[in-house]
Structure formats: structure tokens, C-alpha cells
């Protein structure tokens, strides 16, 4: 009985992981998060003093 319960727990964890990763892939939310972080960090890096000009 313990082995069956452990097997069910592992199966549920794997199914949840697959479901979450599919939702992230389908909605492209990882790149939306990266874009949000990039937009928030850009003004900081734009205002840094540069030691040379390109």
C-alpha cells in the first residue's frame, strides 16, 4: 500500500510538472517575464557612466 501511494505521488508530481511547463510554453510566459525584467533594468544601464564611447 505504501509503494502504491508513493507511486501515485511521483505520478502526480510528474503530471503537475508537465502541465506547468506546457502552460509556460503555450503562453510564452518565460519570454514575457524576461522582457519585463529587461524593460525594468534598461533605464539603470542607460544611466551608467561609460568609460569609453563606442
C-alpha positions as a Markdown table, in Angstrom:
| # | Residue | x | y | z |
|---|---|---|---|---|
| 1 | Unk | 0.0 | 0.0 | 0.0 |
| 2 | Unk | 2.9 | 2.4 | 0.8 |
| 3 | Unk | 4.5 | 1.7 | -2.5 |
| 4 | Unk | 1.3 | 2.4 | -4.4 |
| 5 | Unk | 0.9 | 5.7 | -2.5 |
| 6 | Unk | 4.5 | 6.7 | -3.3 |
| 7 | Unk | 4.0 | 5.7 | -6.9 |
| 8 | Unk | 0.8 | 7.9 | -7.1 |
| 9 | Unk | 2.7 | 10.8 | -5.5 |
| 10 | Unk | 5.5 | 10.5 | -8.1 |
| 11 | Unk | 3.0 | 10.3 | -10.9 |
| 12 | Unk | 1.1 | 13.3 | -9.6 |
| 13 | Unk | 4.3 | 15.3 | -9.3 |
| 14 | Unk | 5.4 | 14.4 | -12.8 |
| 15 | Unk | 2.0 | 15.2 | -14.2 |
| 16 | Unk | 1.9 | 18.6 | -12.5 |
| 17 | Unk | 5.4 | 19.4 | -13.8 |
| 18 | Unk | 4.4 | 18.6 | -17.3 |
| 19 | Unk | 1.2 | 20.6 | -17.0 |
| 20 | Unk | 3.1 | 23.6 | -15.7 |
| 21 | Unk | 5.8 | 23.5 | -18.3 |
| 22 | Unk | 3.2 | 23.1 | -21.1 |
| 23 | Unk | 1.3 | 26.1 | -19.8 |
| 24 | Unk | 4.5 | 28.2 | -19.7 |
| 25 | Unk | 5.4 | 27.0 | -23.3 |
| 26 | Unk | 1.9 | 27.6 | -24.6 |
| 27 | Unk | 1.6 | 31.2 | -23.2 |
| 28 | Unk | 5.3 | 32.1 | -23.8 |
| 29 | Unk | 5.3 | 33.5 | -20.3 |
| 30 | Unk | 9.0 | 32.9 | -19.8 |
| 31 | Unk | 9.9 | 35.3 | -22.5 |
| 32 | Unk | 7.3 | 37.8 | -21.2 |
| 33 | Unk | 9.0 | 37.7 | -17.8 |
| 34 | Unk | 12.4 | 38.2 | -19.4 |
| 35 | Unk | 11.1 | 41.2 | -21.4 |
| 36 | Unk | 9.6 | 42.7 | -18.3 |
| 37 | Unk | 12.9 | 42.4 | -16.4 |
| 38 | Unk | 14.8 | 43.8 | -19.3 |
| 39 | Unk | 12.5 | 46.8 | -19.6 |
| 40 | Unk | 12.8 | 47.5 | -15.8 |
| 41 | Unk | 16.7 | 47.1 | -15.9 |
| 42 | Unk | 17.3 | 49.1 | -19.1 |
| 43 | Unk | 17.0 | 52.6 | -17.6 |
| 44 | Unk | 19.6 | 51.7 | -14.9 |
| 45 | Unk | 22.1 | 50.5 | -17.5 |
| 46 | Unk | 21.3 | 53.5 | -19.8 |
| 47 | Unk | 22.3 | 55.9 | -17.0 |
| 48 | Unk | 25.6 | 54.2 | -16.0 |
| 49 | Unk | 28.7 | 56.3 | -16.6 |
| 50 | Unk | 30.6 | 55.0 | -19.5 |
| 51 | Unk | 34.3 | 54.8 | -19.5 |
| 52 | Unk | 34.6 | 54.9 | -23.3 |
| 53 | Unk | 32.4 | 55.7 | -26.3 |
| 54 | Unk | 31.6 | 53.2 | -28.9 |
